Amino acid sequence: MLCDQRKLHRVHGSLFAIDPEWVQALASVGLTADTDWQGFTGDVLVSKSKEVTRCYRCDLDDGRSVYFKRYIYPWRRWREFWMRPAKSAVEYWAYSRLRSLGIPTLNVVAFGEQRRLAALGGGCIVTEGIPDTIDLEQFAREVWCRWPRARRRDSARAIASVILRQARRAHDGGFFHHDLKWRNLLIGADGDPRSLVWIDAPRASRMRLRHRRGVITDLSGLARIAISLFSRSECMRFLRIYLGDEASPGERKRLFRAVQRHLGRRMPAPLELDYAD
């Protein structure tokens, strides 16, 4: 399923759309066009917020899995997204936009939205699970840190090269994730950079007038962990990948300082790893 606009999908009433190719598979776990998706729960609760968000993994009969994420808003928050796209709708658009830019991301198989006079009551999105992947932060904690130093260095450069070139392509296309942290990037457990997948983009937007702000926000998200694992010179080398060889040293330094200032507003805790050597 694809969505070409960041928009409201309902002004009043309910919607639950399923990719025709996934109707039978989703029916096996109780998700149909008639399902009360606001009360649906899957096999495993993966994550949740205090009162709005729940994300479940649902295991299908054919061995695949899907992830069902729903946002249900209490009455006092219904006006929060009045005439504004729901987070689930933003994710739906974001994954479609990333695909159009050639950046690996999630496949949306179902989507729902419920509104009353344009006030948002809830939304949901169902995505296909990607087997044999973990998020990049977990990869660093459990796999990467156990490798020999030389392999860690080569792997970090290869992964950074792919991520930063993807980020540059996204930004050149006007797409900004706004939460591009390591936990929102999936990678195969073997560390193959070709397995990288962008996920969890409910804040994504298309920015034309404040382009640099979006660049700094996304690069700062990537830098939150990187600054505790890599030296300043290595981080500057990563920025060179993002900016390209044509960028001057002064331009790289200005961008580096801008990211530093952004992180300085709320310094992230360093990632502590149990290195093998």
C-alpha positions as CSV (number, residue, x, y, z in Angstrom):
1,M,0.0,0.0,0.0
2,L,1.3,3.4,-0.9
3,C,0.3,7.0,0.2
4,D,1.5,9.9,-1.8
5,Q,0.3,12.7,0.5
6,R,0.8,13.6,4.2
7,K,-2.9,14.1,4.9
8,L,-6.1,13.4,6.8
9,H,-7.7,10.2,5.5
10,R,-11.1,10.9,7.2
11,V,-12.8,14.1,8.3
12,H,-15.6,12.2,10.0
13,G,-16.1,8.5,10.5
14,S,-13.9,5.4,10.4
15,L,-11.6,3.8,7.9
16,F,-9.7,0.5,7.9
17,A,-8.1,-0.4,4.6
18,I,-6.2,-3.6,3.9
19,D,-3.8,-4.4,1.1
20,P,-5.7,-6.9,-1.1
21,E,-2.7,-9.2,-1.1
22,W,-2.8,-9.4,2.7
23,V,-6.5,-9.8,3.3
24,Q,-6.3,-13.6,3.9
25,A,-3.1,-13.4,6.0
26,L,-4.4,-10.7,8.3
27,A,-7.7,-12.5,8.7
28,S,-5.8,-15.4,10.2
29,V,-4.9,-13.2,13.2
30,G,-8.3,-11.6,13.4
31,L,-7.8,-8.4,11.4
32,T,-10.5,-7.9,8.8
33,A,-12.3,-4.9,7.3
34,D,-14.9,-5.4,10.0
35,T,-12.5,-5.7,13.0
36,D,-12.8,-3.2,15.8
37,W,-9.1,-2.3,15.5
38,Q,-9.2,0.1,18.4
39,G,-9.5,-2.9,20.8
40,F,-7.3,-5.3,18.9
41,T,-4.3,-6.9,20.6
42,G,-1.7,-9.1,19.0
43,D,0.5,-11.9,20.2
44,V,3.3,-9.9,21.8
45,L,3.3,-6.4,23.2
46,V,6.4,-4.9,21.7
47,S,6.2,-1.3,23.0
48,K,3.8,1.2,24.5
49,S,3.5,4.8,25.7
50,K,1.8,5.9,28.9
51,E,-1.7,6.2,27.4
52,V,-1.8,6.5,23.6
53,T,0.4,4.1,21.8
54,R,0.5,0.3,21.7
55,C,2.6,-1.8,19.3
56,Y,2.0,-5.6,19.0
57,R,3.7,-8.3,17.0
58,C,1.3,-10.8,15.3
59,D,2.6,-14.1,14.1
60,L,0.9,-15.4,11.0
61,D,0.1,-19.0,10.1
62,D,2.6,-19.0,7.2
63,G,5.6,-18.1,9.5
64,R,5.6,-14.4,8.7
65,S,4.9,-11.6,11.2
66,V,3.2,-8.2,11.1
67,Y,3.4,-5.3,13.5
68,F,0.2,-3.6,14.5
69,K,0.6,-0.2,16.0
70,R,-2.3,1.8,17.2
71,Y,-2.8,5.3,18.6
72,I,-5.9,5.8,20.8
73,Y,-6.5,9.2,22.2
74,P,-8.5,10.0,25.4
75,W,-11.3,12.6,25.0
76,R,-9.2,15.4,26.4
77,R,-6.7,15.0,23.6
78,W,-9.1,14.6,20.7
79,R,-8.4,18.2,19.5
80,E,-4.7,17.7,19.5
81,F,-4.8,16.5,15.9
82,W,-7.8,18.5,14.7
83,M,-7.5,18.9,11.0
84,R,-3.9,17.6,11.2
85,P,-2.6,14.3,9.9
86,A,-2.6,11.5,12.5
87,K,0.8,9.9,13.5
88,S,-0.3,6.7,11.8
89,A,-1.1,8.7,8.6
90,V,2.3,10.4,8.7
91,E,4.0,7.0,9.0
92,Y,2.0,5.7,6.1
93,W,3.1,8.6,3.9
94,A,6.7,8.5,5.2
95,Y,7.3,4.8,4.3
96,S,5.8,5.5,0.8
97,R,8.0,8.5,0.4
98,L,11.1,6.6,1.5
99,R,10.4,3.9,-1.0
100,S,10.0,6.4,-3.8
101,L,13.5,7.7,-2.8
102,G,15.0,4.2,-3.0
103,I,15.6,4.0,0.8
104,P,14.6,0.6,2.3
105,T,11.8,0.9,4.8
106,L,8.6,-0.9,6.0
107,N,5.9,-2.3,3.9
108,V,2.4,-1.1,5.0
109,V,-0.2,-3.8,4.7
110,A,-3.2,-2.0,6.5
111,F,-4.1,1.4,7.8
112,G,-6.9,2.8,9.9
113,E,-8.2,6.2,11.1
114,Q,-11.2,7.3,13.2
115,R,-12.4,10.9,13.5
116,R,-15.3,12.9,14.8
117,L,-15.8,16.3,13.1
118,A,-12.1,16.3,12.1
119,A,-11.0,15.5,15.8
120,L,-8.8,12.5,15.9
121,G,-10.0,9.6,18.1
122,G,-7.4,7.1,16.9
123,G,-5.3,5.6,14.2
124,C,-3.5,2.4,13.4
125,I,-0.9,1.1,10.9
126,V,0.1,-2.5,10.2
127,T,3.5,-3.2,8.7
128,E,5.2,-6.4,7.5
129,G,7.9,-7.7,9.9
130,I,11.4,-8.0,8.6
131,P,13.0,-11.2,9.8
132,D,16.5,-11.6,11.2
133,T,17.0,-7.9,12.0
134,I,17.6,-5.9,15.1
135,D,17.8,-2.2,15.7
136,L,21.2,-0.5,15.3
137,E,21.6,0.3,19.0
138,Q,21.0,-3.3,20.0
139,F,23.4,-4.4,17.3
140,A,26.1,-2.1,18.8
141,R,25.4,-3.5,22.3
142,E,25.2,-7.2,21.5
143,V,27.1,-7.8,18.3
144,W,29.4,-5.0,17.1
145,C,31.2,-4.5,20.4
146,R,32.2,-8.2,20.5
147,W,34.1,-7.9,17.3
148,P,37.9,-7.3,17.0
149,R,38.8,-3.6,16.8
150,A,39.7,-3.7,13.1
151,R,36.4,-5.3,12.2
152,R,34.5,-2.8,14.3
153,R,36.3,0.1,12.5
154,D,35.6,-1.3,9.0
155,S,32.0,-2.1,9.9
156,A,31.3,1.3,11.4
157,R,32.6,3.1,8.3
158,A,30.6,0.8,5.9
159,I,27.4,1.3,7.9
160,A,27.9,5.0,8.3
161,S,28.5,5.4,4.6
162,V,25.2,3.8,3.7
163,I,23.2,5.6,6.3
164,L,24.6,9.0,5.6
165,R,24.2,8.7,1.8
166,Q,20.6,7.6,2.4
167,A,20.1,10.6,4.7
168,R,21.5,13.0,2.0
169,R,19.3,11.4,-0.6
170,A,16.3,11.8,1.7
171,H,17.1,15.4,2.5
172,D,17.7,16.3,-1.1
173,G,14.3,14.9,-1.8
174,G,12.8,17.2,0.9
175,F,12.2,14.3,3.4
176,F,13.1,14.6,7.0
177,H,12.6,11.8,9.6
178,H,12.9,14.0,12.7
179,D,13.7,11.0,15.0
180,L,16.6,9.4,13.1
181,K,18.0,7.6,16.1
182,W,19.8,4.3,16.1
183,R,16.8,2.5,17.6
184,N,14.8,3.5,14.5
185,L,17.2,1.8,12.1
186,L,17.1,-1.9,11.6
187,I,20.1,-4.0,10.4
188,G,20.8,-7.7,10.0
189,A,22.6,-9.4,12.9
190,D,25.6,-9.9,10.6
191,G,26.0,-6.1,10.2
192,D,25.6,-6.1,6.4
193,P,25.0,-2.4,5.6
194,R,22.8,-3.4,2.7
195,S,20.2,-4.7,5.2
196,L,19.6,-1.3,6.8
197,V,15.9,-0.3,7.0
198,W,14.4,3.0,8.2
199,I,11.5,2.6,10.6
200,D,9.2,4.4,13.1
201,A,8.6,7.8,11.4
202,P,5.5,9.3,12.9
203,R,7.1,12.8,13.0
204,A,8.4,12.8,9.4
205,S,7.8,15.8,7.2
206,R,8.6,17.4,3.9
207,M,10.4,20.7,4.5
208,R,11.2,23.3,1.9
209,L,11.9,26.5,3.8
210,R,13.6,25.2,6.9
211,H,15.8,22.6,5.2
212,R,18.9,23.1,7.3
213,R,17.0,22.7,10.6
214,G,15.8,19.3,9.4
215,V,19.3,18.3,8.4
216,I,20.6,19.2,11.8
217,T,17.8,17.4,13.6
218,D,18.3,14.2,11.7
219,L,22.1,14.3,11.9
220,S,21.9,15.0,15.6
221,G,19.7,11.9,16.0
222,L,22.4,9.8,14.5
223,A,25.1,11.6,16.5
224,R,23.5,10.9,19.9
225,I,25.3,7.6,20.2
226,A,28.0,8.2,17.7
227,I,29.7,10.9,19.8
228,S,30.3,8.4,22.6
229,L,31.8,5.7,20.4
230,F,33.9,7.6,17.9
231,S,36.5,10.4,18.0
232,R,36.0,13.9,16.7
233,S,38.1,13.1,13.6
234,E,36.0,10.0,12.9
235,C,32.8,12.1,13.3
236,M,34.2,14.7,10.9
237,R,34.9,11.9,8.4
238,F,31.3,10.8,8.7
239,L,30.1,14.3,7.9
240,R,32.3,14.3,4.8
241,I,30.4,11.3,3.6
242,Y,27.1,13.2,4.1
243,L,28.3,16.5,2.5
244,G,30.3,14.9,-0.3
245,D,34.0,15.5,-1.3
246,E,33.1,18.8,-2.8
247,A,32.3,20.4,0.6
248,S,35.0,22.5,2.2
249,P,36.6,21.8,5.6
250,G,34.9,25.0,6.8
251,E,31.5,23.7,5.8
252,R,32.1,20.4,7.6
253,K,33.2,22.3,10.7
254,R,30.1,24.6,10.7
255,L,27.8,21.6,10.4
256,F,29.7,19.7,13.1
257,R,29.3,22.7,15.5
258,A,25.6,23.1,14.6
259,V,25.0,19.4,15.5
260,Q,27.0,19.9,18.7
261,R,24.9,22.9,19.7
262,H,21.7,20.9,19.1
263,L,22.9,18.0,21.2
264,G,24.1,20.5,23.9
265,R,20.5,21.5,24.7
266,R,20.1,18.0,26.2
267,M,23.2,16.0,26.2
268,P,22.6,12.3,25.6
269,A,23.9,9.7,28.0
270,P,26.9,7.8,26.6
271,L,26.4,4.3,25.3
272,E,28.5,2.0,27.5
273,L,29.7,-1.2,25.6
274,D,31.5,-4.3,26.8
275,Y,34.2,-4.4,24.1
276,A,36.0,-7.6,23.3
277,D,39.3,-5.9,23.1
